[in-house]
Amino acid sequence: MLPRSLPLNRRDALRLIGGAPAVWPAVERVASGTANGSQRPPRSVLFVFLAGGPSHIDTFDMKPEAPAEIRGPFESIATQTPGYRICEHLPLLAQRTGKYTVVRTLGLKSQADAVHELATPLVLSGTDYRKPGATTVWSRHDWPCYAAALEFVRPRSDGLPSGISLPYRIEPFPGQDAGFLGPLYDPWQLNVDLNNPRFDAQAMRLPDGFSRRRLQRRGALLEMFRDQRNHIRTPGQRQFAKQQQRAYQVLSRGTLAEAFDLDREPVAVRDSYGKHLWGQTLLLSRRLIQAGVPIVQANLGHPYYWDTHKENFKGHKERLLPPFDRAFSALLDDMERSGLLEETLVVAMGEFGRTPKIGGNVGTPMYSPTGRDHWVFCFSGLFAGAGVRPGQVIGRTDSTASYPITDTYFASDVGATIFSNLGIDLGSVVHDRLGRGYPLNEGQVMQTLYDASRT
């Protein structure tokens, strides 16, 4: 069974687009060039997060010649890419390696980060270190996530959010909000199950019989009162007014409500993704990107869902790889067919990998002889679209998939690549509530994704 979630209701929607007043100091924005890598025209990003950490050695970096206690029971199968083999339980993705690139040498910089609550915010914010004051639980000391950074550097004024995360929040982990930038820049966090018959995005639509012209008249009247009282409003009231304006724009445009209506999709397309939560989540993610949301984070699995300390092989074979194989393959086909893949960077990865040795233990209390523990030194990710040269296999690892023997790409490098695709100046400096400046990103764009001669 895939994880279930509650439907989006009107209260959820009002919380998202109406907000609640809060007082936060103003934050300065400073740009200082593109020293960390080339800046690209703004494109969209779909970040598919595999929460819990998939096993790289059992999926995209198999070692069939390794000892049995390393390689495990899974067989490898041939792919579209000559000489490259992946797990037998990913047959659809094996037929589509010409549509994406595999990076086998992702990593984190410290063994101390081999904890979900510490690794997740690094991967979801594109940084290699925790900010002073941050803990393993969400707080306003955290680094901002990608969508929050985008909203801060390039705020939108058209009613669409800069970022949406779905179908549930990875509770209570940091790295999913604006952190020290303040709540005004938080992305939308949706709690939806598109297979639930009670699901309805009516909270984002105008009620029946309520015309857009009537809404515009009310909006104009509200704006007149705002203008008259603007000089006496507190910062919190001004922020609340801005959130009201955003809610007004969402209702008047209707674009998001249309994106949530999956009944507009042909039945064959919906079925191709799989009629399960992960499949419909990726389908909705594609529709949100198509509607103009610049970055969407699709969480495939609640916290620890890919965390296979026990029954690693049964878990991957029965509940993890089959739905991912079908849904992600359909996503690539769908986005390629519509042309959306050319303008969207698609990334699929977890926060780390798993120990090469079956039953290996690196200090977590979840030891089991049938599982694999956390492993931060080497893991795999998939990249596609937005100029990425498909069909590549980037990076080589040692004989047990323990350590890279070519360049390692850290969370900050993935972040630099994502920010670059969003059109964000990699020299941007953001300031916290005390006025302290921090570089938005300190990584390097992963140029090997675009230049086949550098793999």
C-alpha positions as CSV (number, residue, x, y, z in Angstrom):
1,M,0.0,0.0,0.0
2,L,1.2,3.4,-0.9
3,P,0.8,6.1,1.8
4,R,-2.5,8.0,1.8
5,S,-3.2,11.6,2.6
6,L,-6.1,13.8,3.4
7,P,-7.8,15.9,0.6
8,L,-7.3,19.6,0.2
9,N,-10.2,21.4,1.8
10,R,-11.3,25.0,1.9
11,R,-9.5,25.6,5.3
12,D,-6.3,24.3,3.8
13,A,-6.6,26.6,0.8
14,L,-7.4,29.7,2.9
15,R,-4.4,28.9,5.1
16,L,-2.3,28.7,2.0
17,I,-3.5,31.7,0.0
18,G,-4.9,33.9,2.8
19,G,-2.1,33.5,5.3
20,A,-2.0,34.8,8.8
21,P,-0.5,38.1,9.9
22,A,3.1,37.9,11.3
23,V,5.7,40.6,11.8
24,W,9.1,40.0,10.3
25,P,11.9,42.4,9.7
26,A,12.6,43.5,6.2
27,V,15.2,41.5,4.4
28,E,17.7,43.0,2.0
29,R,18.5,41.4,-1.4
30,V,21.9,41.7,-2.9
31,A,23.2,40.3,-6.2
32,S,26.8,40.0,-6.9
33,G,27.3,38.4,-10.3
34,T,27.5,34.8,-11.4
35,A,30.9,33.7,-10.2
36,N,29.8,30.2,-9.3
37,G,28.6,29.2,-12.7
38,S,26.8,30.4,-15.9
39,Q,23.3,31.9,-15.4
40,R,20.6,30.4,-17.7
41,P,17.3,31.8,-18.8
42,P,14.6,31.1,-16.2
43,R,13.1,27.6,-16.6
44,S,11.0,25.4,-14.4
45,V,12.1,22.7,-12.0
46,L,10.3,19.5,-10.9
47,F,12.1,18.0,-7.8
48,V,11.0,14.5,-7.2
49,F,12.1,13.7,-3.6
50,L,12.4,10.1,-2.6
51,A,12.2,10.5,1.2
52,G,14.1,8.1,3.3
53,G,17.0,7.4,0.9
54,P,16.7,4.7,-1.9
55,S,19.4,2.1,-2.2
56,H,21.7,3.2,-5.0
57,I,23.5,-0.2,-5.2
58,D,20.1,-1.9,-5.7
59,T,18.9,0.5,-8.4
60,F,21.2,2.6,-10.6
61,D,24.7,1.6,-9.5
62,M,24.6,-2.1,-9.3
63,K,27.7,-4.2,-8.8
64,P,27.0,-7.7,-10.1
65,E,30.6,-8.8,-9.6
66,A,30.7,-7.9,-5.9
67,P,30.4,-10.5,-3.2
68,A,26.9,-11.7,-2.3
69,E,26.8,-9.7,1.0
70,I,27.3,-6.5,-1.2
71,R,25.4,-7.1,-4.4
72,G,22.2,-8.6,-3.0
73,P,19.7,-10.8,-4.8
74,F,18.5,-8.4,-7.5
75,E,19.6,-9.1,-11.1
76,S,20.6,-6.3,-13.5
77,I,19.0,-5.7,-16.9
78,A,20.2,-4.0,-20.1
79,T,19.2,-0.4,-20.8
80,Q,19.0,1.8,-23.9
81,T,22.5,3.0,-23.0
82,P,25.1,0.5,-24.3
83,G,26.9,-1.2,-21.5
84,Y,24.8,0.3,-18.7
85,R,22.6,-2.0,-16.6
86,I,20.1,-1.2,-13.9
87,C,17.8,-3.1,-11.5
88,E,15.5,-5.8,-12.9
89,H,12.6,-4.1,-11.1
90,L,12.9,-0.9,-13.2
91,P,12.0,-2.3,-16.6
92,L,10.3,0.8,-17.9
93,L,13.1,3.1,-16.9
94,A,15.6,0.7,-18.4
95,Q,13.8,1.3,-21.8
96,R,14.0,5.0,-21.3
97,T,17.6,5.8,-20.3
98,G,17.8,7.8,-23.5
99,K,15.5,10.4,-21.9
100,Y,17.4,11.0,-18.7
101,T,20.9,11.0,-17.2
102,V,22.1,9.1,-14.1
103,V,24.6,10.7,-11.7
104,R,26.1,8.0,-9.6
105,T,28.4,10.2,-7.5
106,L,26.2,12.4,-5.4
107,G,27.2,12.7,-1.8
108,L,27.1,14.7,1.4
109,K,30.2,16.2,3.0
110,S,30.0,14.7,6.5
111,Q,29.1,11.4,8.1
112,A,27.4,13.4,10.8
113,D,24.7,14.2,8.3
114,A,23.7,10.5,7.9
115,V,20.4,11.3,9.7
116,H,17.2,12.0,7.8
117,E,16.5,15.2,9.8
118,L,19.9,16.6,9.0
119,A,20.3,15.4,5.4
120,T,16.9,16.3,4.1
121,P,17.2,20.1,4.6
122,L,20.6,20.1,2.9
123,V,19.2,18.4,-0.2
124,L,16.0,20.5,-0.2
125,S,17.8,23.8,0.1
126,G,21.0,23.2,-1.9
127,T,23.5,23.7,0.9
128,D,26.2,21.6,2.5
129,Y,26.0,22.9,6.1
130,R,23.4,23.7,8.7
131,K,22.8,27.3,9.6
132,P,23.7,28.2,13.2
133,G,20.7,27.7,15.4
134,A,19.1,25.1,13.2
135,T,18.1,21.8,14.8
136,T,16.5,18.6,13.6
137,V,13.0,20.1,13.8
138,W,11.6,22.8,11.6
139,S,12.3,26.4,12.8
140,R,12.8,29.9,11.5
141,H,16.6,29.4,11.8
142,D,16.6,27.1,8.8
143,W,18.0,27.7,5.4
144,P,15.2,28.5,2.9
145,C,14.1,25.9,0.5
146,Y,14.4,26.4,-3.3
147,A,10.9,27.8,-3.8
148,A,11.3,30.2,-0.9
149,A,14.6,31.5,-2.2
150,L,13.0,32.0,-5.6
151,E,10.1,33.9,-4.1
152,F,12.5,36.1,-2.2
153,V,14.9,36.9,-5.0
154,R,12.2,37.2,-7.7
155,P,8.7,37.6,-6.1
156,R,5.7,37.0,-8.2
157,S,2.8,39.4,-8.6
158,D,0.5,37.3,-10.8
159,G,-1.2,35.2,-8.1
160,L,0.7,32.0,-8.8
161,P,3.0,30.7,-6.1
162,S,6.7,30.5,-6.7
163,G,6.6,26.9,-5.5
164,I,4.3,24.1,-4.4
165,S,5.1,21.0,-2.4
166,L,2.8,17.9,-2.5
167,P,1.1,15.6,-1.7
168,Y,2.1,15.9,1.9
169,R,4.8,17.6,4.1
170,I,7.8,15.6,5.2
171,E,7.1,16.2,8.9
172,P,8.7,17.6,10.9
173,F,11.9,18.0,8.9
174,P,13.5,21.3,8.2
175,G,14.2,22.5,4.7
176,Q,10.7,22.9,3.4
177,D,9.9,26.5,4.2
178,A,11.4,29.9,3.9
179,G,13.3,29.5,7.2
180,F,15.0,32.7,8.3
181,L,13.5,34.7,5.4
182,G,10.1,34.6,7.1
183,P,6.6,33.2,6.4
184,L,5.9,35.7,3.6
185,Y,8.2,33.6,1.4
186,D,6.9,30.1,2.4
187,P,5.9,27.9,-0.5
188,W,2.5,26.2,-0.6
189,Q,2.4,22.9,1.2
190,L,-0.5,20.8,-0.1
191,N,-2.0,17.9,1.7
192,V,-3.9,16.1,-1.0
193,D,-4.8,12.6,-2.2
194,L,-6.0,12.9,-5.8
195,N,-7.5,9.4,-5.7
196,N,-9.8,10.3,-2.8
197,P,-13.3,10.8,-4.2
198,R,-13.8,13.7,-1.7
199,F,-10.9,15.6,-3.2
200,D,-12.1,18.9,-4.8
201,A,-10.1,22.1,-5.5
202,Q,-13.3,24.2,-5.3
203,A,-11.6,26.4,-2.7
204,M,-9.5,27.8,-5.5
205,R,-12.6,28.6,-7.7
206,L,-15.2,31.2,-7.4
207,P,-18.5,29.9,-6.0
208,D,-21.3,29.1,-8.5
209,G,-23.1,32.3,-9.5
210,F,-20.3,34.5,-8.4
211,S,-18.8,36.2,-11.5
212,R,-15.3,37.4,-11.9
213,R,-16.7,40.9,-12.6
214,R,-18.4,40.9,-9.2
215,L,-15.1,39.8,-7.6
216,Q,-13.3,42.6,-9.4
217,R,-15.7,45.1,-8.0
218,R,-15.3,43.9,-4.5
219,G,-11.5,43.9,-5.0
220,A,-11.6,47.5,-6.1
221,L,-13.6,48.5,-3.1
222,L,-11.3,46.7,-0.8
223,E,-8.3,48.4,-2.4
224,M,-9.9,51.8,-1.9
225,F,-10.2,51.1,1.8
226,R,-6.6,49.9,1.9
227,D,-5.3,53.1,0.3
228,Q,-7.2,55.2,2.9
229,R,-5.7,53.2,5.8
230,N,-2.3,52.4,4.5
231,H,-0.5,55.1,6.5
232,I,-1.7,53.7,9.9
233,R,-1.3,50.0,9.2
234,T,1.3,47.9,11.1
235,P,3.9,45.8,9.3
236,G,1.8,42.7,10.2
237,Q,-1.3,44.2,8.7
238,R,0.5,45.2,5.5
239,Q,1.7,41.6,5.2
240,F,-1.8,40.3,5.7
241,A,-3.0,42.7,3.0
242,K,-0.4,41.3,0.6
243,Q,-1.7,37.8,1.3
244,Q,-5.2,38.9,0.7
245,Q,-4.2,40.3,-2.6
246,R,-2.6,37.0,-3.5
247,A,-5.8,35.1,-2.6
248,Y,-7.7,37.5,-4.8
249,Q,-5.4,36.9,-7.7
250,V,-5.7,33.1,-7.4
251,L,-9.5,33.3,-7.5
252,S,-9.7,35.8,-10.3
253,R,-7.3,33.9,-12.6
254,G,-8.6,30.4,-12.0
255,T,-5.5,28.8,-13.4
256,L,-4.6,26.7,-10.4
257,A,-8.2,25.3,-10.1
258,E,-7.9,24.2,-13.7
259,A,-4.5,22.6,-13.0
260,F,-6.0,20.6,-10.1
261,D,-8.8,19.2,-12.3
262,L,-7.3,15.9,-13.4
263,D,-10.5,15.0,-15.2
264,R,-9.3,17.2,-18.0
265,E,-6.7,14.6,-18.7
266,P,-7.4,11.8,-21.1
267,V,-8.1,8.6,-19.3
268,A,-5.1,6.9,-21.0
269,V,-2.7,9.5,-19.7
270,R,-4.0,9.2,-16.1
271,D,-3.8,5.5,-16.3
272,S,-0.2,5.6,-17.7
273,Y,1.0,7.2,-14.5
274,G,-0.7,4.6,-12.3
275,K,-3.8,5.1,-10.3
276,H,-1.9,5.4,-7.1
277,L,-0.9,8.4,-5.0
278,W,2.6,8.6,-6.5
279,G,1.4,8.4,-10.1
280,Q,-1.3,11.0,-9.7
281,T,1.1,13.2,-7.7
282,L,3.5,13.3,-10.6
283,L,0.7,14.0,-13.1
284,L,-0.5,16.9,-11.0
285,S,3.0,18.1,-10.7
286,R,3.3,18.2,-14.4
287,R,0.0,20.1,-14.7
288,L,1.2,22.7,-12.1
289,I,4.4,23.2,-14.0
290,Q,2.4,23.6,-17.2
291,A,0.1,26.2,-15.4
292,G,3.2,28.3,-14.7
293,V,4.4,27.3,-11.2
294,P,8.2,27.6,-11.6
295,I,9.2,24.9,-9.0
296,V,7.2,21.9,-7.8
297,Q,8.4,19.4,-5.2
298,A,6.8,16.0,-5.4
299,N,7.4,14.0,-2.3
300,L,7.2,10.3,-3.2
301,G,7.0,8.8,0.2
302,H,6.4,10.2,3.7
303,P,9.4,10.4,6.1
304,Y,11.4,7.2,6.2
305,Y,9.3,5.5,3.4
306,W,12.4,4.6,1.4
307,D,14.3,4.0,4.7
308,T,14.9,0.2,4.3
309,H,16.7,-0.7,7.5
310,K,14.6,-3.9,7.5
311,E,13.5,-6.0,4.5
312,N,15.5,-3.8,2.1
313,F,14.9,-6.1,-0.9
314,K,11.3,-6.9,-0.2
315,G,10.6,-3.2,0.3
316,H,12.2,-2.2,-3.0
317,K,10.7,-5.0,-5.0
318,E,7.1,-4.8,-3.8
319,R,6.2,-1.3,-2.6
320,L,8.9,1.1,-3.9
321,L,10.4,0.4,-7.3
322,P,7.2,-0.7,-9.2
323,P,5.2,2.4,-8.6
324,F,8.2,4.7,-9.1
325,D,9.2,2.9,-12.3
326,R,5.7,3.4,-13.8
327,A,5.0,6.9,-12.6
328,F,8.4,8.4,-13.4
329,S,8.5,6.7,-16.8
330,A,5.1,8.1,-17.7
331,L,6.2,11.6,-16.5
332,L,9.2,11.5,-18.9
333,D,7.0,10.3,-21.8
334,D,4.3,12.9,-21.1
335,M,6.6,15.8,-20.7
336,E,8.6,14.9,-23.8
337,R,5.5,14.5,-25.8
338,S,4.2,17.9,-24.9
339,G,7.5,19.7,-25.2
340,L,7.5,20.6,-21.5
341,L,10.7,18.6,-20.9
342,E,12.7,21.1,-23.0
343,E,11.9,23.8,-20.5
344,T,11.8,21.9,-17.2
345,L,14.7,20.4,-15.2
346,V,13.5,17.2,-13.6
347,V,15.5,15.8,-10.7
348,A,14.8,12.6,-8.7
349,M,16.8,11.7,-5.7
350,G,16.7,11.0,-1.9
351,E,18.7,12.5,0.9
352,F,21.4,9.8,0.8
353,G,22.0,6.2,-0.2
354,R,22.2,2.9,1.7
355,T,25.2,1.0,3.0
356,P,26.8,-1.2,0.4
357,K,27.1,-4.1,2.9
358,I,23.8,-5.8,3.6
359,G,23.1,-5.5,7.3
360,G,25.8,-2.9,7.5
361,N,25.5,-0.5,10.4
362,V,27.0,3.0,10.7
363,G,25.6,3.9,14.1
364,T,21.8,4.1,13.7
365,P,19.7,2.0,16.1
366,M,17.8,0.3,13.3
367,Y,20.2,-2.6,12.6
368,S,18.7,-5.5,10.8
369,P,20.5,-8.3,8.8
370,T,18.0,-7.9,6.0
371,G,18.4,-4.1,5.6
372,R,20.8,-1.5,4.6
373,D,21.7,1.5,6.8
374,H,22.3,5.2,5.8
375,W,25.2,6.0,3.5
376,V,26.1,9.6,2.7
377,F,29.3,9.1,0.7
378,C,27.8,7.9,-2.5
379,F,24.4,7.7,-4.0
380,S,22.5,8.2,-7.3
381,G,20.1,10.7,-8.8
382,L,18.3,11.2,-12.1
383,F,18.3,14.4,-14.1
384,A,16.4,15.2,-17.3
385,G,15.2,18.1,-19.4
386,A,16.1,21.8,-19.7
387,G,19.2,21.1,-21.7
388,V,20.5,18.1,-19.9
389,R,22.1,15.7,-22.4
390,P,20.1,12.5,-22.0
391,G,21.6,9.0,-22.0
392,Q,24.6,9.8,-19.9
393,V,25.9,7.9,-16.9
394,I,27.9,10.4,-15.0
395,G,30.4,9.4,-12.3
396,R,32.1,6.1,-11.4
397,T,32.2,4.4,-8.0
398,D,34.5,1.7,-6.6
399,S,33.8,-2.0,-6.8
400,T,31.3,-1.9,-3.9
401,A,29.5,1.4,-4.7
402,S,31.0,2.7,-1.4
403,Y,32.9,5.7,-2.6
404,P,33.2,7.8,-5.8
405,I,36.4,7.4,-7.9
406,T,35.5,10.4,-10.0
407,D,34.2,13.9,-8.9
408,T,31.6,14.0,-6.1
409,Y,28.6,16.3,-6.6
410,F,27.3,17.7,-3.3
411,A,24.0,19.1,-2.2
412,S,25.3,22.6,-3.0
413,D,26.2,21.6,-6.6
414,V,22.7,20.2,-7.1
415,G,21.4,23.5,-5.6
416,A,23.6,25.6,-7.9
417,T,22.2,23.6,-10.9
418,I,18.6,24.1,-9.8
419,F,19.1,27.8,-9.0
420,S,20.8,28.3,-12.3
421,N,17.8,26.8,-14.2
422,L,15.5,29.0,-12.2
423,G,17.4,32.0,-13.5
424,I,18.7,33.0,-10.0
425,D,22.0,34.8,-9.7
426,L,24.3,32.4,-7.9
427,G,26.1,35.3,-6.3
428,S,22.9,36.4,-4.5
429,V,23.3,37.1,-0.8
430,V,20.4,36.8,1.6
431,H,20.1,38.3,5.1
432,D,18.5,36.9,8.2
433,R,16.5,38.8,10.8
434,L,19.7,40.1,12.5
435,G,21.0,41.5,9.2
436,R,23.7,38.8,8.8
437,G,24.4,38.1,5.2
438,Y,24.7,34.5,3.8
439,P,25.5,33.4,0.2
440,L,22.4,31.8,-1.2
441,N,24.5,29.0,-2.7
442,E,28.2,28.1,-2.6
443,G,28.2,25.2,-5.1
444,Q,29.1,24.8,-8.7
445,V,26.7,24.1,-11.6
446,M,26.9,20.5,-12.7
447,Q,28.3,21.2,-16.1
448,T,28.7,17.5,-16.9
449,L,25.0,17.3,-17.3
450,Y,25.2,19.5,-20.3
451,D,28.6,18.7,-21.7
452,A,29.1,15.0,-22.6
453,S,32.8,15.4,-23.0
454,R,33.2,16.0,-19.3
455,T,31.5,12.9,-18.0
